[in-house]
Amino acid sequence: PALSPLITVADIIDMVTARPAALINRDQLLGTLQVGARADVVALALSAGSYSFYDFAGRVLTGTQAFSLANVIVNGALH
């Protein structure tokens, strides 16, 4: 049987923004789009295809979509 998505796009965004910032007690300045916060932004592209993903135990999961890095902005400057 087909598996439902294990992680949603909203989950992914939370896992790479607000959650890490909160873990290091920087959620007021990092992982937020608040006025006055540092402008650190990662732009991702969503691609369709056939992809293999490996979990922490080395098991292979397959998917039809994957994110790739498109752009990085650090403190307001494109890198």
PyMOL Python script that loads the backbone (N, CA, C, O; Angstrom):
from pymol import cmd

cmd.read_pdbstr("""\
ATOM      1  N   PRO A   1       0.831  -1.202   0.000  1.00  0.00           N
ATOM      2  CA  PRO A   1       0.000   0.000   0.000  1.00  0.00           C
ATOM      3  C   PRO A   1       0.865   1.251   0.000  1.00  0.00           C
ATOM      4  O   PRO A   1       1.974   1.254   0.535  1.00  0.00           O
ATOM      5  N   ALA A   2       0.352   2.298  -0.597  1.00  0.00           N
ATOM      6  CA  ALA A   2       1.083   3.569  -0.653  1.00  0.00           C
ATOM      7  C   ALA A   2       1.085   4.219   0.722  1.00  0.00           C
ATOM      8  O   ALA A   2       0.100   4.158   1.458  1.00  0.00           O
ATOM      9  N   LEU A   3       2.198   4.835   1.048  1.00  0.00           N
ATOM     10  CA  LEU A   3       2.314   5.532   2.326  1.00  0.00           C
ATOM     11  C   LEU A   3       1.906   6.983   2.165  1.00  0.00           C
ATOM     12  O   LEU A   3       2.167   7.590   1.127  1.00  0.00           O
ATOM     13  N   SER A   4       1.281   7.535   3.163  1.00  0.00           N
ATOM     14  CA  SER A   4       0.999   8.961   3.149  1.00  0.00           C
ATOM     15  C   SER A   4       2.293   9.696   3.462  1.00  0.00           C
ATOM     16  O   SER A   4       3.217   9.101   4.017  1.00  0.00           O
ATOM     17  N   PRO A   5       2.379  10.994   3.114  1.00  0.00           N
ATOM     18  CA  PRO A   5       3.613  11.739   3.410  1.00  0.00           C
ATOM     19  C   PRO A   5       3.946  11.672   4.902  1.00  0.00           C
ATOM     20  O   PRO A   5       3.085  11.872   5.759  1.00  0.00           O
ATOM     21  N   LEU A   6       5.193  11.391   5.182  1.00  0.00           N
ATOM     22  CA  LEU A   6       5.631  11.305   6.577  1.00  0.00           C
ATOM     23  C   LEU A   6       5.838  12.683   7.178  1.00  0.00           C
ATOM     24  O   LEU A   6       5.616  12.890   8.371  1.00  0.00           O
ATOM     25  N   ILE A   7       6.263  13.623   6.348  1.00  0.00           N
ATOM     26  CA  ILE A   7       6.550  14.977   6.805  1.00  0.00           C
ATOM     27  C   ILE A   7       5.917  15.951   5.820  1.00  0.00           C
ATOM     28  O   ILE A   7       6.090  15.807   4.609  1.00  0.00           O
ATOM     29  N   THR A   8       5.198  16.924   6.320  1.00  0.00           N
ATOM     30  CA  THR A   8       4.581  17.927   5.452  1.00  0.00           C
ATOM     31  C   THR A   8       5.568  19.066   5.167  1.00  0.00           C
ATOM     32  O   THR A   8       6.588  19.198   5.843  1.00  0.00           O
ATOM     33  N   VAL A   9       5.255  19.874   4.173  1.00  0.00           N
ATOM     34  CA  VAL A   9       6.085  21.041   3.867  1.00  0.00           C
ATOM     35  C   VAL A   9       6.104  21.986   5.071  1.00  0.00           C
ATOM     36  O   VAL A   9       7.146  22.560   5.388  1.00  0.00           O
ATOM     37  N   ALA A  10       4.985  22.147   5.729  1.00  0.00           N
ATOM     38  CA  ALA A  10       4.932  22.999   6.934  1.00  0.00           C
ATOM     39  C   ALA A  10       5.857  22.459   8.022  1.00  0.00           C
ATOM     40  O   ALA A  10       6.528  23.230   8.708  1.00  0.00           O
ATOM     41  N   ASP A  11       5.894  21.122   8.183  1.00  0.00           N
ATOM     42  CA  ASP A  11       6.807  20.513   9.155  1.00  0.00           C
ATOM     43  C   ASP A  11       8.261  20.824   8.812  1.00  0.00           C
ATOM     44  O   ASP A  11       9.053  21.163   9.691  1.00  0.00           O
ATOM     45  N   ILE A  12       8.605  20.707   7.533  1.00  0.00           N
ATOM     46  CA  ILE A  12       9.979  20.960   7.083  1.00  0.00           C
ATOM     47  C   ILE A  12      10.370  22.401   7.376  1.00  0.00           C
ATOM     48  O   ILE A  12      11.455  22.661   7.897  1.00  0.00           O
ATOM     49  N   ILE A  13       9.497  23.328   7.047  1.00  0.00           N
ATOM     50  CA  ILE A  13       9.799  24.750   7.286  1.00  0.00           C
ATOM     51  C   ILE A  13      10.002  25.003   8.778  1.00  0.00           C
ATOM     52  O   ILE A  13      10.927  25.719   9.162  1.00  0.00           O
ATOM     53  N   ASP A  14       9.155  24.428   9.615  1.00  0.00           N
ATOM     54  CA  ASP A  14       9.308  24.579  11.067  1.00  0.00           C
ATOM     55  C   ASP A  14      10.625  23.976  11.544  1.00  0.00           C
ATOM     56  O   ASP A  14      11.293  24.549  12.405  1.00  0.00           O
ATOM     57  N   MET A  15      11.003  22.824  10.993  1.00  0.00           N
ATOM     58  CA  MET A  15      12.224  22.133  11.437  1.00  0.00           C
ATOM     59  C   MET A  15      13.504  22.867  11.046  1.00  0.00           C
ATOM     60  O   MET A  15      14.557  22.617  11.633  1.00  0.00           O
ATOM     61  N   VAL A  16      13.435  23.762  10.072  1.00  0.00           N
ATOM     62  CA  VAL A  16      14.648  24.474   9.660  1.00  0.00           C
ATOM     63  C   VAL A  16      14.586  25.965   9.979  1.00  0.00           C
ATOM     64  O   VAL A  16      15.467  26.719   9.565  1.00  0.00           O
ATOM     65  N   THR A  17      13.566  26.399  10.701  1.00  0.00           N
ATOM     66  CA  THR A  17      13.449  27.823  11.032  1.00  0.00           C
ATOM     67  C   THR A  17      13.204  28.022  12.525  1.00  0.00           C
ATOM     68  O   THR A  17      14.144  28.149  13.309  1.00  0.00           O
ATOM     69  N   ALA A  18      11.952  28.044  12.897  1.00  0.00           N
ATOM     70  CA  ALA A  18      11.562  28.382  14.264  1.00  0.00           C
ATOM     71  C   ALA A  18      12.048  27.371  15.300  1.00  0.00           C
ATOM     72  O   ALA A  18      12.493  27.768  16.377  1.00  0.00           O
ATOM     73  N   ARG A  19      11.974  26.096  15.002  1.00  0.00           N
ATOM     74  CA  ARG A  19      12.355  25.089  16.007  1.00  0.00           C
ATOM     75  C   ARG A  19      13.834  25.183  16.394  1.00  0.00           C
ATOM     76  O   ARG A  19      14.135  25.219  17.587  1.00  0.00           O
ATOM     77  N   PRO A  20      14.775  25.226  15.432  1.00  0.00           N
ATOM     78  CA  PRO A  20      16.182  25.356  15.845  1.00  0.00           C
ATOM     79  C   PRO A  20      16.452  26.660  16.596  1.00  0.00           C
ATOM     80  O   PRO A  20      17.222  26.675  17.557  1.00  0.00           O
ATOM     81  N   ALA A  21      15.824  27.747  16.164  1.00  0.00           N
ATOM     82  CA  ALA A  21      16.015  29.022  16.849  1.00  0.00           C
ATOM     83  C   ALA A  21      15.531  28.934  18.292  1.00  0.00           C
ATOM     84  O   ALA A  21      16.182  29.455  19.197  1.00  0.00           O
ATOM     85  N   ALA A  22      14.407  28.287  18.508  1.00  0.00           N
ATOM     86  CA  ALA A  22      13.882  28.139  19.870  1.00  0.00           C
ATOM     87  C   ALA A  22      14.797  27.257  20.724  1.00  0.00           C
ATOM     88  O   ALA A  22      14.964  27.511  21.917  1.00  0.00           O
ATOM     89  N   LEU A  23      15.382  26.236  20.126  1.00  0.00           N
ATOM     90  CA  LEU A  23      16.265  25.336  20.875  1.00  0.00           C
ATOM     91  C   LEU A  23      17.501  26.034  21.421  1.00  0.00           C
ATOM     92  O   LEU A  23      18.043  25.636  22.452  1.00  0.00           O
ATOM     93  N   ILE A  24      17.944  27.081  20.724  1.00  0.00           N
ATOM     94  CA  ILE A  24      19.114  27.830  21.210  1.00  0.00           C
ATOM     95  C   ILE A  24      18.708  29.177  21.811  1.00  0.00           C
ATOM     96  O   ILE A  24      19.535  30.076  21.963  1.00  0.00           O
ATOM     97  N   ASN A  25      17.421  29.301  22.151  1.00  0.00           N
ATOM     98  CA  ASN A  25      16.871  30.512  22.774  1.00  0.00           C
ATOM     99  C   ASN A  25      17.129  31.772  21.963  1.00  0.00           C
ATOM    100  O   ASN A  25      17.455  32.819  22.522  1.00  0.00           O
ATOM    101  N   ARG A  26      16.984  31.672  20.650  1.00  0.00           N
ATOM    102  CA  ARG A  26      17.165  32.827  19.773  1.00  0.00           C
ATOM    103  C   ARG A  26      15.924  33.056  18.914  1.00  0.00           C
ATOM    104  O   ARG A  26      16.014  33.678  17.855  1.00  0.00           O
ATOM    105  N   ASP A  27      14.762  32.557  19.360  1.00  0.00           N
ATOM    106  CA  ASP A  27      13.568  32.618  18.537  1.00  0.00           C
ATOM    107  C   ASP A  27      13.021  34.031  18.335  1.00  0.00           C
ATOM    108  O   ASP A  27      12.138  34.228  17.500  1.00  0.00           O
ATOM    109  N   GLN A  28      13.518  35.007  19.070  1.00  0.00           N
ATOM    110  CA  GLN A  28      13.100  36.387  18.830  1.00  0.00           C
ATOM    111  C   GLN A  28      13.897  37.033  17.700  1.00  0.00           C
ATOM    112  O   GLN A  28      13.468  38.044  17.144  1.00  0.00           O
ATOM    113  N   LEU A  29      15.055  36.459  17.353  1.00  0.00           N
ATOM    114  CA  LEU A  29      15.915  37.048  16.333  1.00  0.00           C
ATOM    115  C   LEU A  29      16.151  36.149  15.130  1.00  0.00           C
ATOM    116  O   LEU A  29      16.379  36.646  14.027  1.00  0.00           O
ATOM    117  N   LEU A  30      16.102  34.837  15.321  1.00  0.00           N
ATOM    118  CA  LEU A  30      16.373  33.892  14.236  1.00  0.00           C
ATOM    119  C   LEU A  30      15.131  33.046  13.963  1.00  0.00           C
ATOM    120  O   LEU A  30      14.311  32.823  14.854  1.00  0.00           O
ATOM    121  N   GLY A  31      15.004  32.580  12.730  1.00  0.00           N
ATOM    122  CA  GLY A  31      13.870  31.737  12.377  1.00  0.00           C
ATOM    123  C   GLY A  31      12.563  32.488  12.335  1.00  0.00           C
ATOM    124  O   GLY A  31      11.493  31.899  12.490  1.00  0.00           O
ATOM    125  N   THR A  32      12.644  33.790  12.126  1.00  0.00           N
ATOM    126  CA  THR A  32      11.461  34.649  12.124  1.00  0.00           C
ATOM    127  C   THR A  32      11.572  35.706  11.021  1.00  0.00           C
ATOM    128  O   THR A  32      12.669  36.018  10.558  1.00  0.00           O
ATOM    129  N   LEU A  33      10.447  36.241  10.615  1.00  0.00           N
ATOM    130  CA  LEU A  33      10.426  37.341   9.649  1.00  0.00           C
ATOM    131  C   LEU A  33      10.035  38.656  10.323  1.00  0.00           C
ATOM    132  O   LEU A  33       9.551  39.577   9.665  1.00  0.00           O
ATOM    133  N   GLN A  34      10.246  38.739  11.628  1.00  0.00           N
ATOM    134  CA  GLN A  34       9.907  39.950  12.368  1.00  0.00           C
ATOM    135  C   GLN A  34      10.764  41.128  11.935  1.00  0.00           C
ATOM    136  O   GLN A  34      11.917  40.954  11.540  1.00  0.00           O
ATOM    137  N   VAL A  35      10.198  42.324  12.010  1.00  0.00           N
ATOM    138  CA  VAL A  35      10.937  43.547  11.724  1.00  0.00           C
ATOM    139  C   VAL A  35      12.105  43.648  12.688  1.00  0.00           C
ATOM    140  O   VAL A  35      11.934  43.467  13.894  1.00  0.00           O
ATOM    141  N   GLY A  36      13.300  43.939  12.165  1.00  0.00           N
ATOM    142  CA  GLY A  36      14.492  44.077  12.978  1.00  0.00           C
ATOM    143  C   GLY A  36      15.269  42.789  13.147  1.00  0.00           C
ATOM    144  O   GLY A  36      16.387  42.805  13.662  1.00  0.00           O
ATOM    145  N   ALA A  37      14.695  41.665  12.720  1.00  0.00           N
ATOM    146  CA  ALA A  37      15.406  40.387  12.822  1.00  0.00           C
ATOM    147  C   ALA A  37      16.439  40.307  11.704  1.00  0.00           C
ATOM    148  O   ALA A  37      16.314  40.982  10.682  1.00  0.00           O
ATOM    149  N   ARG A  38      17.457  39.478  11.905  1.00  0.00           N
ATOM    150  CA  ARG A  38      18.480  39.239  10.899  1.00  0.00           C
ATOM    151  C   ARG A  38      17.853  38.675   9.642  1.00  0.00           C
ATOM    152  O   ARG A  38      16.954  37.839   9.727  1.00  0.00           O
ATOM    153  N   ALA A  39      18.304  39.110   8.483  1.00  0.00           N
ATOM    154  CA  ALA A  39      17.764  38.624   7.214  1.00  0.00           C
ATOM    155  C   ALA A  39      18.567  37.420   6.724  1.00  0.00           C
ATOM    156  O   ALA A  39      19.358  37.532   5.788  1.00  0.00           O
ATOM    157  N   ASP A  40      18.358  36.277   7.359  1.00  0.00           N
ATOM    158  CA  ASP A  40      18.955  35.024   6.918  1.00  0.00           C
ATOM    159  C   ASP A  40      17.843  34.205   6.270  1.00  0.00           C
ATOM    160  O   ASP A  40      16.882  33.818   6.934  1.00  0.00           O
ATOM    161  N   VAL A  41      17.977  33.948   4.988  1.00  0.00           N
ATOM    162  CA  VAL A  41      16.915  33.267   4.245  1.00  0.00           C
ATOM    163  C   VAL A  41      17.520  32.191   3.364  1.00  0.00           C
ATOM    164  O   VAL A  41      18.545  32.413   2.719  1.00  0.00           O
ATOM    165  N   VAL A  42      16.895  31.036   3.333  1.00  0.00           N
ATOM    166  CA  VAL A  42      17.266  29.976   2.411  1.00  0.00           C
ATOM    167  C   VAL A  42      16.074  29.760   1.496  1.00  0.00           C
ATOM    168  O   VAL A  42      14.968  29.490   1.966  1.00  0.00           O
ATOM    169  N   ALA A  43      16.292  29.878   0.187  1.00  0.00           N
ATOM    170  CA  ALA A  43      15.239  29.629  -0.794  1.00  0.00           C
ATOM    171  C   ALA A  43      15.432  28.226  -1.352  1.00  0.00           C
ATOM    172  O   ALA A  43      16.516  27.873  -1.816  1.00  0.00           O
ATOM    173  N   LEU A  44      14.375  27.435  -1.300  1.00  0.00           N
ATOM    174  CA  LEU A  44      14.431  26.064  -1.776  1.00  0.00           C
ATOM    175  C   LEU A  44      13.594  25.910  -3.034  1.00  0.00           C
ATOM    176  O   LEU A  44      12.592  26.603  -3.212  1.00  0.00           O
ATOM    177  N   ALA A  45      14.009  24.995  -3.907  1.00  0.00           N
ATOM    178  CA  ALA A  45      13.229  24.645  -5.090  1.00  0.00           C
ATOM    179  C   ALA A  45      12.658  23.253  -4.869  1.00  0.00           C
ATOM    180  O   ALA A  45      13.345  22.371  -4.353  1.00  0.00           O
ATOM    181  N   LEU A  46      11.417  23.057  -5.253  1.00  0.00           N
ATOM    182  CA  LEU A  46      10.770  21.758  -5.136  1.00  0.00           C
ATOM    183  C   LEU A  46      10.747  21.115  -6.510  1.00  0.00           C
ATOM    184  O   LEU A  46      10.185  21.672  -7.454  1.00  0.00           O
ATOM    185  N   SER A  47      11.357  19.943  -6.624  1.00  0.00           N
ATOM    186  CA  SER A  47      11.448  19.239  -7.899  1.00  0.00           C
ATOM    187  C   SER A  47      10.659  17.941  -7.840  1.00  0.00           C
ATOM    188  O   SER A  47      10.559  17.297  -6.796  1.00  0.00           O
ATOM    189  N   ALA A  48      10.101  17.576  -8.990  1.00  0.00           N
ATOM    190  CA  ALA A  48       9.372  16.313  -9.101  1.00  0.00           C
ATOM    191  C   ALA A  48      10.260  15.289  -9.789  1.00  0.00           C
ATOM    192  O   ALA A  48      11.044  15.634 -10.672  1.00  0.00           O
ATOM    193  N   GLY A  49      10.138  14.030  -9.386  1.00  0.00           N
ATOM    194  CA  GLY A  49      10.928  12.969  -9.984  1.00  0.00           C
ATOM    195  C   GLY A  49      10.879  11.739  -9.106  1.00  0.00           C
ATOM    196  O   GLY A  49       9.954  11.570  -8.311  1.00  0.00           O
ATOM    197  N   SER A  50      11.866  10.887  -9.248  1.00  0.00           N
ATOM    198  CA  SER A  50      11.977   9.690  -8.422  1.00  0.00           C
ATOM    199  C   SER A  50      13.219   9.854  -7.552  1.00  0.00           C
ATOM    200  O   SER A  50      14.327   9.991  -8.070  1.00  0.00           O
ATOM    201  N   TYR A  51      13.035   9.839  -6.222  1.00  0.00           N
ATOM    202  CA  TYR A  51      14.125  10.117  -5.303  1.00  0.00           C
ATOM    203  C   TYR A  51      14.224   9.039  -4.234  1.00  0.00           C
ATOM    204  O   TYR A  51      13.219   8.458  -3.822  1.00  0.00           O
ATOM    205  N   SER A  52      15.444   8.783  -3.793  1.00  0.00           N
ATOM    206  CA  SER A  52      15.689   7.875  -2.681  1.00  0.00           C
ATOM    207  C   SER A  52      16.205   8.697  -1.509  1.00  0.00           C
ATOM    208  O   SER A  52      17.094   9.533  -1.670  1.00  0.00           O
ATOM    209  N   PHE A  53      15.648   8.457  -0.341  1.00  0.00           N
ATOM    210  CA  PHE A  53      16.048   9.142   0.880  1.00  0.00           C
ATOM    211  C   PHE A  53      16.455   8.086   1.898  1.00  0.00           C
ATOM    212  O   PHE A  53      15.859   7.010   1.950  1.00  0.00           O
ATOM    213  N   TYR A  54      17.454   8.385   2.699  1.00  0.00           N
ATOM    214  CA  TYR A  54      17.961   7.435   3.677  1.00  0.00           C
ATOM    215  C   TYR A  54      17.706   7.975   5.073  1.00  0.00           C
ATOM    216  O   TYR A  54      18.006   9.133   5.361  1.00  0.00           O
ATOM    217  N   ASP A  55      17.156   7.144   5.934  1.00  0.00           N
ATOM    218  CA  ASP A  55      16.924   7.595   7.299  1.00  0.00           C
ATOM    219  C   ASP A  55      18.147   7.295   8.162  1.00  0.00           C
ATOM    220  O   ASP A  55      19.143   6.767   7.667  1.00  0.00           O
ATOM    221  N   PHE A  56      18.073   7.628   9.438  1.00  0.00           N
ATOM    222  CA  PHE A  56      19.221   7.495  10.345  1.00  0.00           C
ATOM    223  C   PHE A  56      19.687   6.051  10.492  1.00  0.00           C
ATOM    224  O   PHE A  56      20.838   5.815  10.859  1.00  0.00           O
ATOM    225  N   ALA A  57      18.823   5.085  10.215  1.00  0.00           N
ATOM    226  CA  ALA A  57      19.185   3.675  10.343  1.00  0.00           C
ATOM    227  C   ALA A  57      19.649   3.077   9.013  1.00  0.00           C
ATOM    228  O   ALA A  57      19.939   1.884   8.925  1.00  0.00           O
ATOM    229  N   GLY A  58      19.715   3.927   7.978  1.00  0.00           N
ATOM    230  CA  GLY A  58      20.164   3.455   6.678  1.00  0.00           C
ATOM    231  C   GLY A  58      19.071   2.859   5.812  1.00  0.00           C
ATOM    232  O   GLY A  58      19.348   2.344   4.729  1.00  0.00           O
ATOM    233  N   ARG A  59      17.829   2.923   6.281  1.00  0.00           N
ATOM    234  CA  ARG A  59      16.716   2.423   5.476  1.00  0.00           C
ATOM    235  C   ARG A  59      16.446   3.391   4.335  1.00  0.00           C
ATOM    236  O   ARG A  59      16.634   4.598   4.481  1.00  0.00           O
ATOM    237  N   VAL A  60      16.010   2.866   3.214  1.00  0.00           N
ATOM    238  CA  VAL A  60      15.738   3.680   2.034  1.00  0.00           C
ATOM    239  C   VAL A  60      14.239   3.949   1.938  1.00  0.00           C
ATOM    240  O   VAL A  60      13.420   3.031   1.996  1.00  0.00           O
ATOM    241  N   LEU A  61      13.902   5.221   1.791  1.00  0.00           N
ATOM    242  CA  LEU A  61      12.529   5.642   1.525  1.00  0.00           C
ATOM    243  C   LEU A  61      12.515   6.266   0.143  1.00  0.00           C
ATOM    244  O   LEU A  61      13.480   6.926  -0.243  1.00  0.00           O
ATOM    245  N   THR A  62      11.463   6.076  -0.595  1.00  0.00           N
ATOM    246  CA  THR A  62      11.382   6.679  -1.924  1.00  0.00           C
ATOM    247  C   THR A  62      10.324   7.763  -1.923  1.00  0.00           C
ATOM    248  O   THR A  62       9.372   7.728  -1.144  1.00  0.00           O
ATOM    249  N   GLY A  63      10.508   8.720  -2.807  1.00  0.00           N
ATOM    250  CA  GLY A  63       9.557   9.811  -2.917  1.00  0.00           C
ATOM    251  C   GLY A  63       9.505  10.353  -4.320  1.00  0.00           C
ATOM    252  O   GLY A  63      10.335  10.017  -5.164  1.00  0.00           O
ATOM    253  N   THR A  64       8.527  11.191  -4.562  1.00  0.00           N
ATOM    254  CA  THR A  64       8.344  11.781  -5.891  1.00  0.00           C
ATOM    255  C   THR A  64       8.646  13.269  -5.915  1.00  0.00           C
ATOM    256  O   THR A  64       8.522  13.913  -6.957  1.00  0.00           O
ATOM    257  N   GLN A  65       9.046  13.824  -4.762  1.00  0.00           N
ATOM    258  CA  GLN A  65       9.402  15.237  -4.689  1.00  0.00           C
ATOM    259  C   GLN A  65      10.628  15.389  -3.793  1.00  0.00           C
ATOM    260  O   GLN A  65      10.834  14.616  -2.858  1.00  0.00           O
ATOM    261  N   ALA A  66      11.438  16.404  -4.102  1.00  0.00           N
ATOM    262  CA  ALA A  66      12.618  16.688  -3.278  1.00  0.00           C
ATOM    263  C   ALA A  66      12.916  18.176  -3.318  1.00  0.00           C
ATOM    264  O   ALA A  66      12.692  18.845  -4.327  1.00  0.00           O
ATOM    265  N   PHE A  67      13.426  18.682  -2.201  1.00  0.00           N
ATOM    266  CA  PHE A  67      13.876  20.067  -2.136  1.00  0.00           C
ATOM    267  C   PHE A  67      15.339  20.144  -2.520  1.00  0.00           C
ATOM    268  O   PHE A  67      16.115  19.236  -2.222  1.00  0.00           O
ATOM    269  N   SER A  68      15.719  21.237  -3.185  1.00  0.00           N
ATOM    270  CA  SER A  68      17.125  21.533  -3.451  1.00  0.00           C
ATOM    271  C   SER A  68      17.357  23.010  -3.146  1.00  0.00           C
ATOM    272  O   SER A  68      16.425  23.814  -3.165  1.00  0.00           O
ATOM    273  N   LEU A  69      18.597  23.348  -2.870  1.00  0.00           N
ATOM    274  CA  LEU A  69      18.954  24.720  -2.528  1.00  0.00           C
ATOM    275  C   LEU A  69      18.894  25.612  -3.761  1.00  0.00           C
ATOM    276  O   LEU A  69      19.473  25.276  -4.794  1.00  0.00           O
ATOM    277  N   ALA A  70      18.208  26.734  -3.668  1.00  0.00           N
ATOM    278  CA  ALA A  70      18.120  27.685  -4.776  1.00  0.00           C
ATOM    279  C   ALA A  70      18.972  28.928  -4.499  1.00  0.00           C
ATOM    280  O   ALA A  70      19.754  29.337  -5.357  1.00  0.00           O
ATOM    281  N   ASN A  71      18.834  29.532  -3.317  1.00  0.00           N
ATOM    282  CA  ASN A  71      19.591  30.728  -2.940  1.00  0.00           C
ATOM    283  C   ASN A  71      19.746  30.798  -1.436  1.00  0.00           C
ATOM    284  O   ASN A  71      18.962  30.219  -0.684  1.00  0.00           O
ATOM    285  N   VAL A  72      20.777  31.522  -1.009  1.00  0.00           N
ATOM    286  CA  VAL A  72      21.005  31.763   0.424  1.00  0.00           C
ATOM    287  C   VAL A  72      21.263  33.245   0.612  1.00  0.00           C
ATOM    288  O   VAL A  72      22.070  33.841  -0.101  1.00  0.00           O
ATOM    289  N   ILE A  73      20.576  33.834   1.573  1.00  0.00           N
ATOM    290  CA  ILE A  73      20.808  35.228   1.947  1.00  0.00           C
ATOM    291  C   ILE A  73      21.225  35.221   3.408  1.00  0.00           C
ATOM    292  O   ILE A  73      20.508  34.690   4.256  1.00  0.00           O
ATOM    293  N   VAL A  74      22.386  35.810   3.709  1.00  0.00           N
ATOM    294  CA  VAL A  74      22.901  35.870   5.070  1.00  0.00           C
ATOM    295  C   VAL A  74      23.050  37.335   5.447  1.00  0.00           C
ATOM    296  O   VAL A  74      23.763  38.098   4.796  1.00  0.00           O
ATOM    297  N   ASN A  75      22.358  37.704   6.514  1.00  0.00           N
ATOM    298  CA  ASN A  75      22.373  39.086   7.005  1.00  0.00           C
ATOM    299  C   ASN A  75      22.074  40.084   5.894  1.00  0.00           C
ATOM    300  O   ASN A  75      22.673  41.158   5.825  1.00  0.00           O
ATOM    301  N   GLY A  76      21.127  39.706   5.017  1.00  0.00           N
ATOM    302  CA  GLY A  76      20.670  40.590   3.945  1.00  0.00           C
ATOM    303  C   GLY A  76      21.470  40.530   2.654  1.00  0.00           C
ATOM    304  O   GLY A  76      21.106  41.202   1.690  1.00  0.00           O
ATOM    305  N   ALA A  77      22.556  39.746   2.595  1.00  0.00           N
ATOM    306  CA  ALA A  77      23.399  39.677   1.385  1.00  0.00           C
ATOM    307  C   ALA A  77      23.261  38.305   0.730  1.00  0.00           C
ATOM    308  O   ALA A  77      23.320  37.277   1.405  1.00  0.00           O
ATOM    309  N   LEU A  78      23.076  38.298  -0.589  1.00  0.00           N
ATOM    310  CA  LEU A  78      22.962  37.070  -1.366  1.00  0.00           C
ATOM    311  C   LEU A  78      24.305  36.367  -1.430  1.00  0.00           C
ATOM    312  O   LEU A  78      25.324  36.998  -1.711  1.00  0.00           O
ATOM    313  N   HIS A  79      24.314  35.078  -1.174  1.00  0.00           N
ATOM    314  CA  HIS A  79      25.564  34.278  -1.225  1.00  0.00           C
ATOM    315  C   HIS A  79      25.442  33.203  -2.272  1.00  0.00           C
ATOM    316  O   HIS A  79      26.377  32.427  -2.472  1.00  0.00           O
TER     317      HIS A  79
END
""", "prot")
cmd.dss("prot")
cmd.show_as("cartoon", "prot")
cmd.util.cbc("prot")
cmd.orient("prot")
